[in-house]
């Protein structure tokens, strides 16, 4: 995980939890549980991509098993939230599972905006 992405994920998680802890602590705890699951899924994806790129080929059964494990991790997070509604909000957990994806989109948009601003300023100087 790049340092920039790690910082953004941490900032988004902290801000969301601080904003929602005043409304209902279950929302904050649910989002935190989902965010932890999201980071685990992201790290698993990074390791899996490194393995695929180093091997240059993979067995289909191995790939299928990796995807099933990822879905199992997501399911475990949501099941924990559903079984313990007094501690976790299931909708906040689902939102937390999307947290890394949201941060990746945010990082991509800020990089593109930075490139566009840099190219327009260099175009204006010509």
Secondary structure, DSSP 4 states (H G I P E B T S, - for coil): --HHHHHHHHHHHHHHHHHHHTT-HHHHHHHHHHHHHHHHHHHHHHHHHHHHHHHS---HHHHHHHHHHHHHHHHHHHHHHHHTTTT--HHHHHHHHTHHHHHHHHHHHHHHHHHHHHHHHHHHT-
